[in-house]
Amino acid sequence: MTRPPSPEGALIEAIAAIAPGGVRTGCRLIREADETHLTPEEARSIPARQPAIRRASGAARWIAHGLLADIGMSGVAISRAPSGAPLWPAGITGSLAHDDEMAVAAVAPVGRIASLGIDVEPAQPLPDDIFAIVSTSADRIGTADRRLAGRILFCAKEAVYKAAYPLDRQILGYEDIAVDLDAGRATTKTGRKVSLGYCIVPRIVVLAFVDGDDL
Ligand SMILES: CC(C)(COP(=O)(O)OP(=O)(O)OC[C@H]1O[C@@H](n2cnc3c(N)ncnc32)[C@H](O)[C@@H]1OP(=O)(O)O)[C@@H](O)C(=O)NCCC(=O)NCCS
């Protein structure tokens, strides 16, 4: 008898397909008690008290702990800095995200990739009022799925922000990031050039990265 595919199976493959070489990625459906995957140090660093938020952060770290263990870094805590950015071990860049149901993570050795950002969203259209806040005349949606283009743009700007922040330490608004989806490129108001890839099935995930050569 064939086993039904795991809820994560299709997304794991879709994210791996958009990841550049050397970037390890994963996802996890957020489960009851996932907050127990936070190490004591991580748990102390996360100020949120709401169980759903702590569960999501625990699920994302469960993925990241596994990705780091695969490259020989076991038992590493990924605490949250006061800025919100995750603190990676020396020589590693990475990023975490969660929507209401799914957590995702990406890690890579610092080198060819200088910084990573990831975001996940349900594959549903973005409400018009939010699209009006997120998009500017500098954005290029190109051939992206019309129904989902707004949500992809939203996801892309959050992923780009997460990749840029550790390098530039600048808080950016949606209006500070110009995205060209077909070119797989974004530029921030600080001049930071970020590359990106995205998938839309079974969820929208954008993986953004700063090339080591672009530093
Ligand atoms: C980073 C930010 C966009 C994340 O958005 P979110 O919808 O709350 O949450 P997501 O699930 O997408 O991502 C959460 C993860 O982002 C990461 N993150 C938070 N702040 C970060 C930062 N400054 N740099 C890099 N990563 C960051 C954390 O790992 C966090 O996971 P954790 O709480 O489990 O540690 C948001 O927290 C933020 O700082 N916003 C201020 C700036 C902004 O909103 N600008 C408009 C978008 S460009």
PDBQT file of the ligand as one rigid body, heavy atoms in Angstrom, charges set to zero:
ROOT
HETATM    1  C1  LIG A 301      11.307  40.334  10.076  1.00  0.00    +0.000 C 
HETATM    2  C2  LIG A 301       9.798  40.496   9.974  1.00  0.00    +0.000 C 
HETATM    3  C3  LIG A 301       9.470  41.122   8.608  1.00  0.00    +0.000 C 
HETATM    4  C4  LIG A 301       9.214  39.071  10.112  1.00  0.00    +0.000 C 
HETATM    5  O1  LIG A 301       7.908  39.024   9.825  1.00  0.00    +0.000 OA
HETATM    6  P1  LIG A 301       6.790  38.146  10.586  1.00  0.00    +0.000 P 
HETATM    7  O2  LIG A 301       5.660  38.080   9.627  1.00  0.00    +0.000 OA
HETATM    8  O3  LIG A 301       6.583  38.694  11.940  1.00  0.00    +0.000 OA
HETATM    9  O4  LIG A 301       7.300  36.695  10.861  1.00  0.00    +0.000 OA
HETATM   10  P2  LIG A 301       7.929  35.539   9.931  1.00  0.00    +0.000 P 
HETATM   11  O5  LIG A 301       7.348  34.266  10.338  1.00  0.00    +0.000 OA
HETATM   12  O6  LIG A 301       7.932  35.903   8.492  1.00  0.00    +0.000 OA
HETATM   13  O7  LIG A 301       9.449  35.573  10.401  1.00  0.00    +0.000 OA
HETATM   14  C5  LIG A 301       9.764  35.448  11.747  1.00  0.00    +0.000 C 
HETATM   15  C6  LIG A 301      11.249  35.224  11.835  1.00  0.00    +0.000 C 
HETATM   16  O8  LIG A 301      11.934  36.290  11.197  1.00  0.00    +0.000 OA
HETATM   17  C7  LIG A 301      13.215  36.361  11.780  1.00  0.00    +0.000 C 
HETATM   18  N1  LIG A 301      13.516  37.764  12.000  1.00  0.00    +0.000 N 
HETATM   19  C8  LIG A 301      12.882  38.640  12.808  1.00  0.00    +0.000 A 
HETATM   20  N2  LIG A 301      13.485  39.850  12.741  1.00  0.00    +0.000 NA
HETATM   21  C9  LIG A 301      14.512  39.715  11.855  1.00  0.00    +0.000 A 
HETATM   22  C10 LIG A 301      15.489  40.616  11.372  1.00  0.00    +0.000 A 
HETATM   23  N3  LIG A 301      15.550  41.892  11.776  1.00  0.00    +0.000 N 
HETATM   24  N4  LIG A 301      16.403  40.144  10.494  1.00  0.00    +0.000 NA
HETATM   25  C11 LIG A 301      16.384  38.852  10.061  1.00  0.00    +0.000 A 
HETATM   26  N5  LIG A 301      15.453  37.962  10.496  1.00  0.00    +0.000 NA
HETATM   27  C12 LIG A 301      14.539  38.395  11.387  1.00  0.00    +0.000 A 
HETATM   28  C13 LIG A 301      13.199  35.577  13.088  1.00  0.00    +0.000 C 
HETATM   29  O9  LIG A 301      13.945  34.407  12.912  1.00  0.00    +0.000 OA
HETATM   30  C14 LIG A 301      11.733  35.228  13.249  1.00  0.00    +0.000 C 
HETATM   31  O10 LIG A 301      11.521  33.952  13.794  1.00  0.00    +0.000 OA
HETATM   32  P3  LIG A 301      11.508  33.727  15.398  1.00  0.00    +0.000 P 
HETATM   33  O11 LIG A 301      10.592  34.765  15.929  1.00  0.00    +0.000 OA
HETATM   34  O12 LIG A 301      11.005  32.346  15.529  1.00  0.00    +0.000 OA
HETATM   35  O13 LIG A 301      12.923  33.901  15.820  1.00  0.00    +0.000 OA
HETATM   36  C15 LIG A 301       9.221  41.373  11.082  1.00  0.00    +0.000 C 
HETATM   37  O14 LIG A 301       9.358  40.757  12.297  1.00  0.00    +0.000 OA
HETATM   38  C16 LIG A 301       9.891  42.724  11.211  1.00  0.00    +0.000 C 
HETATM   39  O15 LIG A 301      10.929  42.850  11.826  1.00  0.00    +0.000 OA
HETATM   40  N6  LIG A 301       9.253  43.766  10.667  1.00  0.00    +0.000 N 
HETATM   41  C17 LIG A 301       9.740  45.134  10.739  1.00  0.00    +0.000 C 
HETATM   42  C18 LIG A 301      10.091  45.654   9.379  1.00  0.00    +0.000 C 
HETATM   43  C19 LIG A 301       8.983  45.440   8.405  1.00  0.00    +0.000 C 
HETATM   44  O16 LIG A 301       7.953  44.844   8.678  1.00  0.00    +0.000 OA
HETATM   45  N7  LIG A 301       9.171  45.945   7.193  1.00  0.00    +0.000 N 
HETATM   46  C20 LIG A 301       8.258  45.694   6.124  1.00  0.00    +0.000 C 
HETATM   47  C21 LIG A 301       8.658  44.395   5.439  1.00  0.00    +0.000 C 
HETATM   48  S1  LIG A 301      10.061  44.633   4.466  1.00  0.00    +0.000 SA
ENDROOT
TORSDOF 0
